[in-house]
């Protein structure tokens, strides 16, 4: 289902990085902020375009519909943590549909490069981060790592009962994130630790809901440590 992508290759790829863009977003936004990853030797960086047109802006894309589960965008306004996390826990169906699409794409890339899931880093921003976290845990094979930029572990109840894998995680979040609240970082970290995953976290000085340069630098370090 994924037919568009931006690709950067340096050297002979020994590792694959797949970076998923956010909701009402596109691959071009991620591409503008990943120059530091593009400089890593012997690495292929693929930035796929989500297959679905955004329900908010027909010129942007989405991995799944947020309005299907939160039609009034309450997650952005509620002060109640219980309501906030409850809305994300309703998104299992959307995440599962996205996972199937993403892992089919990843399987094709690994076959193309002659690599395995042990060579894969799955990254994502915002909704893409939610898809990356979910896909990493629900994949039958353990990935080299999952990197979340401004994400959250959604569908926690379902994941806790059905997860297959326990990859290493790097969680990156801004303290004043205005779209995915900062509390999501601690919640996701503890949830992943409870599942038995190894977790690193990093709080960016650039606090808003963006892919900050320092965050990409930290992601690059995380990847290089595992090369």
Buried (B, 14 or more C-beta within 10 A) or exposed (E): EBEEBBEBBBEEBBBBBBBBBBBBBBBEBBBEBBEBBBEBEEBBBBBBBBBBEBBEEEEBBBBBBBEEBBEEEEBBEBEEEEEBBBBBBEBBBBBBBBBEBBBEBBEEBBEEBEBEBEBBBBBBBBBBBBBBBBBBBBBEBBBBBBBBBBBBBBBBEBBEEEBEBBBBBBBBBBEEBEBBBBBBBEBBBEBBEEBEBEBBBBBBEBBEBBBBBBBBEBBBEBBEEEE
